Structure formats: C-alpha cells, structure tokens
Amino acid sequence: PPLAVRACARQLGRLYEVAAREPDTFRRHGAYALSDYVCASARGALAPGSAPLLLSGVHALLGVCEAPQLNHLFGSLDDTGKERFRELHERYARDGKFAGRV
C-alpha cells in the first residue's frame, strides 16, 4: 500500500493500543471499533497490507472487551463477519493473549 495508507493504519493500530490501556473508560466502545474492523476486513475494504499493521491494536481491543460485549458483537455480524471474527479471536487466543508464561 502507499506510504500514507501504511502510516494511517499504523497510527490507528497505535490508537487502539493506547485506548486499551484505559479499559474502564474504553471498554464500552471497544466492541464498536472491533465491529468496524471485522466488517471492513470481511468486505475486503481494508487496504492491502494494512491488516498486519492494525493487528496489535485489534488484539488490544479484544483484551479489553468482556464476554458479553464480544457475544453481542458476534451476534450482530453476518455469516462472513462471524467467520472473520472467529479467525481473529482464535489468532488472538493463540498469539496475542498473555498466557501467563514468560
């Protein structure tokens, strides 16, 4: 992707990470940001190569959201979005979530 698109994606990912540092403040809004990401990803609306730049921020949002919010998000998605969300959540559980090992 063009340099400007990469820079925007990187900054948005960083914004997600910073927002996730304030879970009490941002928790109720994190699911909406995740919804935007999942829907854009499912529709193919993300610029090529921007998804990896957003991934650490998206993982931070997943860490902030609680189960009821994630369940509500999942229920509001269409079939393609649900599949993309499953993939994203599995990747988060495998690679992004702290498992207590150092």
C-alpha positions as CSV (number, residue, x, y, z in Angstrom):
1,P,0.0,0.0,0.0
2,P,1.1,3.6,-0.4
3,L,3.1,5.1,2.4
4,A,0.3,7.3,3.6
5,V,-2.1,4.3,3.9
6,R,0.5,2.4,5.9
7,A,1.1,5.4,8.1
8,C,-2.6,5.8,8.8
9,A,-3.0,2.0,9.5
10,R,-0.1,2.1,11.9
11,Q,-1.4,5.2,13.7
12,L,-4.9,3.6,14.0
13,G,-3.4,0.5,15.5
14,R,-1.5,2.6,18.0
15,L,-4.6,4.5,18.9
16,Y,-6.4,1.2,19.6
17,E,-3.4,0.1,21.8
18,V,-3.5,3.4,23.7
19,A,-7.2,3.3,24.2
20,A,-7.0,-0.2,25.5
21,R,-4.7,1.0,28.3
22,E,-7.7,2.7,29.8
23,P,-10.1,-0.3,29.9
24,D,-12.6,1.3,32.3
25,T,-13.0,4.2,30.0
26,F,-12.9,2.5,26.7
27,R,-14.4,-0.9,27.4
28,R,-17.9,0.0,26.3
29,H,-16.6,1.4,23.0
30,G,-14.1,-1.3,22.1
31,A,-16.7,-3.6,20.6
32,Y,-17.8,-0.9,18.2
33,A,-14.2,-0.4,17.0
34,L,-13.8,-4.1,16.6
35,S,-17.1,-4.3,14.6
36,D,-15.7,-1.7,12.2
37,Y,-12.5,-3.7,11.8
38,V,-14.3,-7.0,11.3
39,C,-16.8,-5.7,8.8
40,A,-14.2,-3.9,6.8
41,S,-12.0,-7.0,6.8
42,A,-14.9,-9.2,5.8
43,R,-15.9,-7.0,2.9
44,G,-12.3,-6.7,1.7
45,A,-12.4,-2.9,2.4
46,L,-9.0,-2.8,4.2
47,A,-6.1,-1.6,2.0
48,P,-3.8,-4.5,1.1
49,G,-1.1,-4.9,3.7
50,S,-2.9,-2.7,6.3
51,A,-4.3,-5.6,8.4
52,P,-1.0,-6.6,9.9
53,L,-0.3,-3.0,10.9
54,L,-3.7,-2.9,12.8
55,L,-3.4,-6.4,14.3
56,S,-1.7,-5.5,17.6
57,G,-4.2,-2.7,18.3
58,V,-7.1,-5.0,17.4
59,H,-5.7,-7.6,19.8
60,A,-5.5,-5.0,22.5
61,L,-9.2,-4.2,21.9
62,L,-10.1,-7.9,22.2
63,G,-8.3,-8.0,25.5
64,V,-10.3,-5.0,26.8
65,C,-13.7,-6.3,25.8
66,E,-15.6,-8.6,28.1
67,A,-17.5,-11.8,27.1
68,P,-21.0,-10.1,26.9
69,Q,-19.7,-7.4,24.6
70,L,-18.0,-9.9,22.3
71,N,-21.1,-12.1,22.3
72,H,-23.2,-9.1,21.3
73,L,-20.7,-8.2,18.6
74,F,-20.7,-11.8,17.3
75,G,-24.5,-11.8,17.2
76,S,-24.7,-8.6,15.2
77,L,-22.4,-9.9,12.4
78,D,-23.4,-11.6,9.1
79,D,-22.0,-15.0,8.3
80,T,-18.9,-13.7,6.7
81,G,-18.2,-11.4,9.6
82,K,-18.8,-14.2,12.1
83,E,-16.2,-16.3,10.3
84,R,-13.7,-13.4,10.2
85,F,-14.4,-12.8,13.9
86,R,-13.8,-16.4,14.8
87,E,-10.5,-16.4,12.9
88,L,-9.5,-13.1,14.6
89,H,-10.4,-14.4,18.1
90,E,-8.6,-17.7,17.5
91,R,-5.5,-15.8,16.4
92,Y,-5.8,-13.6,19.4
93,A,-6.1,-16.5,21.8
94,R,-3.1,-18.2,20.1
95,D,-0.7,-15.3,19.5
96,G,-1.9,-12.1,21.2
97,K,-3.3,-13.1,24.6
98,F,-0.9,-13.3,27.6
99,A,-0.9,-16.9,28.7
100,G,1.0,-16.4,31.9
101,R,4.3,-17.8,30.6
102,V,7.5,-15.7,30.4
